[in-house]
Amino acid sequence: MSVRYFAALLLAVFGATAHAQGFAGMGTSADGYALPQPGTEFAFPADHGAHEDFRIEWWYLTANLRDQGGTDYGLQWTLFRSALSPESNEDWQSNQFWMGHAAITTPDAHFSTERFARGGIGQAGVTAEPFTAWIDDWQMTGIETGRLTTTGPNFAYDMEISAQGPFVPQGESGYSVKSEAGQASHYYSQPFYRIAGTLTLPDGPVEVEGQAWLDREWSSQPLSEDQTGWDWVSLHLDTGEKLMGYRLRSSIDPPYTVATWITPDGTPEPYPAGALTMTPTATSDVDGRAVPTTWRLQLSGKNLDISAAALNPQAWMDTAVSYWEGPVKVTGSHPGIGYLEMTGYD
């Protein structure tokens, strides 16, 4: 399926609001689909797999890497599932569409590519046990320890991952509220991966190692109609703590911010809406777009006051649904590294 056809399909099915928000159907009606429920407990390994009664879901891995010479890199591997209707159909009539995004970011370049697939014919999917997520020849096999592979037109990678800590629920025991109106998702992370392997770039292979973060999220209407995009960070702090935070922008209301502080042993400390302050402090021209690529983050409960600056301000994902995604360096009260994603700036 061509990129243009898939983008046109998203617009036809979900409308311009969904495209502006950065993904299919995130602020449109959820009639007929399952909805997240507070108090739902995660059940592993089943919840590592697909939840096809919900409209949208993703397996989203980012990594901060470094080679032996001290050069920093970023890596992204993402599989998205979207249901085009609540009905369950099989084979070529399947209502499940799959999209894969992959990228490598260097200080001087950003390489990205995407894949599309129809569900029900084996081209893409996720099995919970043993865990395998795939689209064409891209694969993530194993979720405690495993392998991550991707090939693109001008890059590839082959990485080994190993979890050094527990899976972490986001929000209230995995129920993550996204707006004052109460839209929500089921959301957990694995922020404790060690990762190592080979990046294949136009100049040749590079051996790297570092830290990776997996986000798992599923919902049917995680945004309200007035929300126009988000700014999200996942941070590995030098002290061993982790921070997940995001700012959901609205066309009519102030941004809605959420944060979870994660201790080195994996204990989550969710903060109420508004506790995290995210302020853009510098923008970059990215192909004519003004994109904020340096941020000040403040979390008073932890005396956190930091700056997160892009390794490469030009890390634009020029995909059917485009957005900015890349590694950041963190300075200030709690130095570290991490990843930044921003949607709705196109």
C-alpha positions as CSV (number, residue, x, y, z in Angstrom):
1,M,0.0,0.0,0.0
2,S,1.5,3.4,-1.0
3,V,2.2,6.1,1.6
4,R,-0.1,8.5,-0.2
5,Y,-3.0,6.0,-0.3
6,F,-2.6,5.2,3.4
7,A,-2.5,8.9,4.4
8,A,-5.6,9.6,2.2
9,L,-7.3,6.6,3.9
10,L,-6.6,8.0,7.4
11,L,-8.1,11.4,6.4
12,A,-11.1,9.8,4.7
13,V,-11.9,7.6,7.7
14,F,-11.0,9.9,10.6
15,G,-11.0,13.4,9.2
16,A,-8.6,16.4,9.4
17,T,-8.7,16.6,13.2
18,A,-7.2,13.1,13.6
19,H,-4.4,14.0,11.1
20,A,-3.6,17.3,12.9
21,Q,-3.4,15.5,16.2
22,G,-0.8,13.2,14.8
23,F,-2.5,9.8,14.6
24,A,-5.7,8.2,13.3
25,G,-8.9,8.7,15.3
26,M,-7.4,9.9,18.6
27,G,-9.9,12.6,19.2
28,T,-12.9,11.2,17.3
29,S,-16.0,9.3,18.5
30,A,-15.3,5.9,20.1
31,D,-18.8,4.4,19.4
32,G,-18.6,0.6,19.1
33,Y,-15.1,0.3,20.4
34,A,-13.9,-0.9,23.9
35,L,-13.0,1.9,26.3
36,P,-10.3,1.9,29.0
37,Q,-11.7,1.3,32.5
38,P,-10.1,2.5,35.7
39,G,-9.1,-0.3,38.1
40,T,-8.2,-2.7,35.3
41,E,-5.1,-4.7,36.2
42,F,-2.5,-5.6,33.6
43,A,-2.3,-9.3,32.9
44,F,1.1,-10.4,31.5
45,P,2.0,-11.9,29.1
46,A,-1.5,-11.4,27.5
47,D,-1.3,-7.6,27.6
48,H,2.0,-7.6,25.7
49,G,-0.2,-8.7,22.8
50,A,-2.9,-6.9,20.7
51,H,-6.2,-5.6,22.0
52,E,-8.2,-5.6,18.8
53,D,-11.5,-4.4,20.4
54,F,-9.7,-1.0,21.0
55,R,-9.3,1.3,18.1
56,I,-5.6,2.2,18.4
57,E,-2.5,0.7,20.0
58,W,1.3,0.8,19.7
59,W,4.5,-0.9,20.7
60,Y,7.0,2.0,20.8
61,L,10.7,1.6,21.5
62,T,13.3,4.4,21.6
63,A,16.9,4.1,22.5
64,N,19.8,6.4,23.4
65,L,23.0,4.9,22.1
66,R,26.8,5.6,22.0
67,D,29.6,4.1,20.0
68,Q,33.1,3.4,21.3
69,G,34.3,6.8,20.1
70,G,31.7,8.6,22.3
71,T,29.4,9.7,19.4
72,D,25.7,9.6,20.4
73,Y,22.9,8.1,18.4
74,G,19.1,7.6,18.7
75,L,17.0,4.7,17.5
76,Q,13.3,4.2,17.1
77,W,11.3,1.1,16.3
78,T,7.5,1.4,16.4
79,L,4.5,-0.8,15.4
80,F,1.1,0.8,15.3
81,R,-2.3,-1.0,15.1
82,S,-5.4,0.8,14.0
83,A,-8.9,-0.6,13.7
84,L,-10.9,1.0,10.9
85,S,-14.2,-0.1,12.2
86,P,-15.5,-1.9,15.4
87,E,-16.5,-5.0,13.4
88,S,-14.1,-8.0,13.5
89,N,-13.3,-9.4,10.0
90,E,-10.8,-11.9,8.8
91,D,-8.2,-12.3,6.1
92,W,-8.3,-9.7,3.3
93,Q,-11.4,-8.2,4.9
94,S,-9.7,-7.5,8.2
95,N,-10.5,-4.2,9.8
96,Q,-7.0,-4.0,11.3
97,F,-4.4,-1.8,9.7
98,W,-0.7,-1.9,10.8
99,M,1.9,0.8,10.3
100,G,5.6,0.5,11.3
101,H,8.1,3.4,11.8
102,A,11.8,3.1,12.2
103,A,14.6,5.7,12.5
104,I,18.2,6.3,13.3
105,T,19.3,9.8,14.5
106,T,23.0,10.9,14.5
107,P,24.3,14.4,15.4
108,D,24.3,15.2,11.7
109,A,21.6,13.1,10.0
110,H,18.2,11.6,10.5
111,F,17.2,8.4,8.6
112,S,13.6,7.2,8.7
113,T,11.2,4.9,6.9
114,E,7.8,3.3,7.3
115,R,5.8,0.2,6.4
116,F,2.1,-0.5,6.0
117,A,0.1,-3.8,6.2
118,R,-3.4,-5.2,6.3
119,G,-4.2,-7.4,9.3
120,G,-5.4,-11.0,8.9
121,I,-3.0,-12.2,6.2
122,G,0.2,-12.6,8.3
123,Q,2.1,-9.6,7.0
124,A,2.0,-7.9,10.4
125,G,0.9,-8.6,13.9
126,V,1.8,-9.3,17.5
127,T,1.8,-12.6,19.5
128,A,1.9,-12.3,23.3
129,E,3.6,-15.6,24.1
130,P,6.3,-16.1,22.9
131,F,6.4,-12.4,22.2
132,T,6.9,-11.4,18.6
133,A,5.9,-8.1,16.9
134,W,6.5,-7.8,13.2
135,I,5.7,-6.0,10.0
136,D,7.2,-7.5,6.9
137,D,10.9,-8.3,7.8
138,W,11.0,-5.9,10.8
139,Q,10.8,-7.8,14.1
140,M,10.9,-7.4,17.8
141,T,11.2,-10.9,19.3
142,G,11.2,-11.3,23.0
143,I,10.1,-8.7,25.6
144,E,12.2,-9.5,28.6
145,T,15.3,-10.3,26.5
146,G,15.1,-10.3,22.7
147,R,16.2,-8.9,19.4
148,L,15.2,-5.9,17.4
149,T,15.7,-5.7,13.6
150,T,14.9,-3.3,10.8
151,T,16.0,-2.7,7.3
152,G,15.4,0.6,5.4
153,P,16.4,2.2,2.1
154,N,19.6,3.7,3.6
155,F,20.0,2.2,7.1
156,A,19.4,-0.9,9.1
157,Y,19.9,-2.1,12.7
158,D,20.3,-5.4,14.5
159,M,20.1,-5.0,18.3
160,E,19.8,-7.1,21.4
161,I,17.7,-5.9,24.3
162,S,17.6,-7.1,28.0
163,A,15.2,-5.7,30.7
164,Q,17.1,-4.8,33.9
165,G,13.9,-3.8,35.8
166,P,10.1,-4.3,36.0
167,F,7.3,-3.1,33.7
168,V,6.0,0.1,35.0
169,P,2.3,1.2,34.9
170,Q,1.7,4.8,34.0
171,G,-1.1,7.0,35.5
172,E,-3.2,5.3,38.2
173,S,-2.2,1.7,38.0
174,G,-2.0,1.9,34.2
175,Y,-5.1,4.1,33.6
176,S,-3.6,7.2,32.0
177,V,-6.0,10.2,31.8
178,K,-5.3,12.6,28.9
179,S,-7.7,15.5,29.3
180,E,-10.0,17.3,31.7
181,A,-12.9,15.6,29.9
182,G,-11.6,12.2,31.0
183,Q,-10.2,10.6,27.9
184,A,-7.8,7.9,28.8
185,S,-5.7,5.0,27.8
186,H,-4.2,1.8,29.3
187,Y,-0.5,2.6,29.4
188,Y,2.7,0.8,30.7
189,S,6.4,1.2,30.0
190,Q,9.6,-0.9,30.2
191,P,12.1,1.9,30.9
192,F,15.0,-0.4,32.0
193,Y,16.3,-2.0,28.8
194,R,20.0,-2.3,28.1
195,I,20.5,-2.4,24.4
196,A,23.5,-3.2,22.2
197,G,24.2,-4.1,18.6
198,T,25.0,-2.7,15.1
199,L,23.7,0.3,13.3
200,T,24.2,0.1,9.5
201,L,24.6,3.6,8.1
202,P,25.6,4.9,4.6
203,D,29.2,5.2,5.8
204,G,29.2,1.6,7.2
205,P,28.4,-0.4,10.4
206,V,28.7,1.1,13.9
207,E,28.7,-0.9,17.1
208,V,26.7,0.8,19.8
209,E,25.2,0.3,23.3
210,G,22.9,2.2,25.6
211,Q,19.5,2.4,27.2
212,A,16.1,1.8,25.7
213,W,12.5,2.5,26.7
214,L,9.4,0.7,25.5
215,D,5.9,2.2,25.7
216,R,2.8,0.1,25.4
217,E,-0.5,2.0,25.1
218,W,-4.0,1.2,23.8
219,S,-7.3,3.2,23.7
220,S,-10.2,4.1,21.5
221,Q,-10.4,7.9,22.2
222,P,-7.3,9.1,24.1
223,L,-7.6,12.7,23.1
224,S,-10.5,15.2,23.2
225,E,-11.5,16.9,20.0
226,D,-9.9,20.2,20.9
227,Q,-6.5,18.7,21.5
228,T,-4.2,19.4,18.6
229,G,-1.0,17.5,19.5
230,W,1.4,16.5,22.2
231,D,5.0,16.9,23.4
232,W,6.3,13.8,25.2
233,V,9.6,12.9,26.9
234,S,11.1,9.8,28.4
235,L,14.2,10.5,30.4
236,H,17.0,8.4,31.9
237,L,18.5,10.4,34.7
238,D,22.1,9.9,35.8
239,T,20.9,9.1,39.4
240,G,19.0,6.1,38.1
241,E,15.5,7.6,38.2
242,K,13.4,7.8,35.1
243,L,10.8,10.4,34.1
244,M,7.9,10.2,31.7
245,G,6.1,13.4,31.0
246,Y,3.9,14.9,28.3
247,R,2.0,18.1,27.4
248,L,-1.2,17.8,25.4
249,R,-2.0,21.0,23.6
250,S,-5.5,22.4,23.1
251,S,-7.0,24.9,20.7
252,I,-9.1,26.4,23.5
253,D,-7.6,25.4,26.9
254,P,-4.2,25.5,28.6
255,P,-2.0,22.5,27.9
256,Y,-2.8,19.3,30.0
257,T,0.4,17.9,31.5
258,V,1.1,14.5,33.1
259,A,4.2,13.1,34.7
260,T,5.4,9.8,36.3
261,W,8.6,9.7,38.4
262,I,10.1,6.2,38.4
263,T,12.5,5.2,41.1
264,P,15.6,3.0,40.3
265,D,13.8,-0.1,41.5
266,G,10.8,0.6,39.2
267,T,8.3,2.1,41.7
268,P,6.1,4.6,39.8
269,E,5.1,7.9,41.4
270,P,2.4,9.4,39.3
271,Y,1.8,13.2,39.6
272,P,-1.5,15.0,39.2
273,A,-2.3,16.9,36.1
274,G,-0.5,20.2,36.0
275,A,2.3,19.2,38.4
276,L,4.8,19.1,35.5
277,T,5.6,22.3,33.6
278,M,7.0,22.0,30.1
279,T,8.2,25.2,28.5
280,P,9.8,25.5,25.0
281,T,12.9,27.7,25.2
282,A,14.3,27.4,21.7
283,T,12.8,26.5,18.3
284,S,14.4,25.2,15.1
285,D,13.4,25.7,11.5
286,V,12.6,22.2,10.2
287,D,11.8,22.4,6.5
288,G,9.8,25.6,7.1
289,R,8.2,24.5,10.4
290,A,8.9,26.2,13.7
291,V,9.5,23.2,16.0
292,P,10.5,23.6,19.7
293,T,13.7,21.6,20.1
294,T,14.8,22.7,23.5
295,W,12.6,22.5,26.6
296,R,12.6,23.5,30.2
297,L,10.9,20.9,32.5
298,Q,10.1,21.6,36.1
299,L,8.6,19.2,38.7
300,S,8.4,20.8,42.0
301,G,7.8,17.6,44.0
302,K,11.3,16.5,43.0
303,N,13.0,19.9,42.8
304,L,13.5,19.1,39.2
305,D,14.5,21.9,36.9
306,I,16.1,20.7,33.7
307,S,16.7,21.5,30.0
308,A,16.2,18.9,27.4
309,A,17.9,19.8,24.1
310,A,17.8,17.8,20.8
311,L,20.9,15.9,19.7
312,N,19.8,16.8,16.1
313,P,17.1,19.4,15.7
314,Q,16.3,18.1,12.2
315,A,14.9,14.7,13.4
316,W,11.7,15.0,11.5
317,M,9.7,11.9,10.7
318,D,8.7,12.5,7.1
319,T,6.1,9.8,7.2
320,A,2.4,9.6,6.1
321,V,1.5,11.1,9.5
322,S,4.5,13.3,10.2
323,Y,6.0,14.3,13.5
324,W,9.3,15.1,15.3
325,E,11.1,12.3,17.2
326,G,14.7,12.2,18.4
327,P,17.2,11.9,21.3
328,V,17.8,14.7,23.8
329,K,20.6,15.6,26.2
330,V,19.4,16.7,29.7
331,T,21.2,19.3,31.8
332,G,20.3,21.1,35.0
333,S,19.3,19.7,38.4
334,H,19.0,16.1,37.2
335,P,21.3,15.5,34.1
336,G,20.7,12.6,31.8
337,I,19.6,11.6,28.4
338,G,16.2,10.7,26.8
339,Y,13.8,11.0,23.9
340,L,11.4,13.7,22.8
341,E,8.4,13.2,20.5
342,M,6.2,16.1,19.2
343,T,3.1,15.9,17.0
344,G,0.8,18.5,15.5
345,Y,3.5,20.8,14.2
346,D,3.1,20.1,10.5
